[in-house]
């Protein structure tokens, strides 16, 4: 993983770059990360930078053979330990490497995955994941081997809480590490790590990601700008959460807009009243997000109307909605509607009662569509 693909965390990245440039990389570090703040992503970027054969001042090259292997999580000098469950009827002791294919697949897809999702991916969601004593001994064995290709032998332990008391097995390794080894433990709860381990690691605290960095990352994933701020706000510094919110947020707003258009256009007064009552309770931020989303859909509808072969920035369901909107709209009506939504957004911001805003908006929508 490249540093540039790690969301936010500018200061931590600089700190890790400084360590790498200093030439004295600590033998043992503990990345104490908030949920979804990127502990693993940072460890991946940092270790790739260490082994990159053509590193730049601020990032790995991304293209040298070492980078290519690191990105596929197959570099022979970067090893991983993560919680697992024992494989049934396995003739040998259970090790993390039993699940290395699944690990590579999941982490390449999303380095911000949480422990539950990881365990679900190996069909172990109802069981507690473990890092066993056999695994701990295996870490020591691996780090004592000579590096194959890089100058360092690296081991990353993800969700080190799962070590529990087996962490004691690592004490000697932490006290007398073999030369040129780098051990990175990643954990979320300091209290669940043995004090004897804590005292032997350099601790790096990784706080929540700032909202702007999450919003920017969402935008580059193709999320409409109207949704990015609100999702970032709800995700509260957790990028894994933000990814999950993309679908639910877009889905919820699409549903709201579809209902609103249907009830207003067909003058289903009863439903419209109910819709207004219910959604007035959504809260200012949610309503603003809905109005911004509506603006996005109306704008894309306008583009579709006027630009031949225009490829709209819309998901499938939204595309159908935009096409339906265009059936009963023309340029003039859509322009009026955009103006209306803009005005209502302003009113919501100025704390006008949500119910009044939504009621008035529906009435005007009906008038504009009927050309009154
Ligand atoms: Zn490289």
Boltz pocket constraint, residues with backbone or C-beta under 6 A from the ligand:
constraints:
  - pocket:
      binder: B
      contacts: [[A, 48], [A, 51], [A, 52], [A, 53], [A, 54], [A, 55], [A, 60], [A, 61], [A, 62], [A, 63], [A, 64], [A, 65], [A, 66], [A, 67], [A, 68]]
      max_distance: 6.0
